[in-house]
Amino acid sequence: MKKAFLIVAVAAAMLAIGFTACKPNSPNSPETPSNPPNPPEPPELPKEIDIFVAGCDQSAATFVAKVWKNGKELYNLTDGSKQAETRSVFVVGGDVYSAGYEGKVAKLWKNKTVTNLTDGSKNAFARSVFVAGSNIYTAGYEIKGMKYVAKVWKNGSELFALTDGSKNADAYSVFVVGEDVYTAGSAHNGTTYVAKVWKNGSELFALTDGSNNADSYSIFVVGKDVYTAGSEQNGTKWVAKVWKNKKEIFHTSGSKDAYAYSVYVVGEDVYVSGDEGATAKVWKNGEELYSLTNDGSAKSIVVHNGDVYVAGFESDGSNNIAKVWKNGKELYKLADKGIAYSIFIAERK
């Protein structure tokens, strides 16, 4: 997933960012106010939650898959010998589950113990992880023959091949409710990519009609309602979109390239993170809520007790800087060179 999902019973933790006190004004500087404004206060820090983030460190030539906790590195999942990323994180009972890849192999980590989902003979990628009870579900793709096959794994073994391998397809996000396994992704129809949702391995519905390329990146299920975030081309630009079941409920103007990477639902409120015109943004119920940075992307969103947490990156022109924001303000920087792909909030017991 270019995002990770959070169940209602759990939520994420934060680490304070420091601030520097203002120095006294020089008496020789009449333009300087005698009482300058105080520096901004750091976000309030709930003590009952922990925040986990999955992503990659890009400081070396080869990306390293990494997990952070409360703004500090929890551990490296890979040693840098092969290109690697982790795209999704899910925490249950103190155990940290991560999904991603290393080299050609799709991988699932429980804490630092790895399970290979594929044999490495062809490229594969695990994009999303979701834990339900004692079962661990992972979504992604594996190349079979010459095509990308969208897949779901359960407890390390293939559960569903969502497509037959005749055309390219990818699974970006998985969400489990009871015995039902929902997956969002895209599949090629011979001409374009169609945004789709699958349920228990079978297509539930197509979100787009195939007239333009489209992808669905994130899925969130509430009762019988399925919310999906993604993007569809309008001919010249990518338009960020959100669907409730099969009905489109939000889209950007289409004047700038825009992408909706993560969706999170609380009651009647639908939160979405992504970017528009390379500006990292958060939308709520179809309206812009926050503009986070002028050059970057908001990859994953969760909401806890009314507070909105986002993981993503900001670009300084040369490098991506992995970051977390709370309620539109930077909470902390995770890495000078890297991307934060997924965020998860876990309540402390």
Secondary structure, 3 states (H helix, E strand, C coil): CCCCCCCCCCCCCCCCCCCCCCCCCCCCCCCCCCCCCCCCCCCCCCCCEEEEEEEEECCCCCCEEEEEECCEEEEECCCCCCCEEEEEEEEECCEEEEEEEECCEEEEEECCEEEECCCCCCCEEEEEEEEECCEEEEEEEEEECCEEEEEEEECCEEEEECCCCCCCEEEEEEEEECCEEEEEEEEECCCCEEEEEEECCEEEEECCCCCCCEEEEEEEEECCEEEEEEEEECCCCEEEEEEECCEEEEECCCCCCEEEEEEEEECCEEEEEEEECCEEEEEECCEEEEEEECCEEEEEEEEECCEEEEEEEEECCCCEEEEEEECCEEEEEEECCEEEEEEEEEECC
